[in-house]
């Protein structure tokens, strides 16, 4: 039986070979208690389908190959996340005491920027950047992933950068 090597077939094979995906993520050292577990499982499905669409292997030969590829990809993502957590530079976008104490600053410049932010961006601004709440805790309270909140935080920083460099 000849199986097509495209993304749709790759996703179908990934769904039928769930044990390979979960086993590879587990081999990489990620368990259900890890806050990145769901994201990494999703990445494993995507990796499976993408690698299938670019390979010429038969299904039987593909299983050990994709298992190792998912393990490596998961370890790379974990390494990248660990690096990102160790090198977060929040201090460059922290409001200084004179800026906070100046009412004109809050009335004019900050209000203009805050008015342009979405509700989620405003929550990240106030609860994370100003109050210092942990992103993981905030993500659980808002029912979104910490990865998504990091994206929102980057957007907030981008919007605040011109304001805070004055």
Secondary structure, DSSP 8 states (H G I E B T S, - for coil): -----SHHHHHHHHHHTHHHHHHHHHHTT--TTSTTHHHHHHHHHHHHHHHHHH----HHHHHHHHHHHHHHHHHHHHHHHHHHHHT---GGG---HHHHH-HHHIIIIIHHHHHHS-HHHHHIIIIIIIT---HHHHHHHHTS-HHHHHHHHHHHHHHHHHHHT-
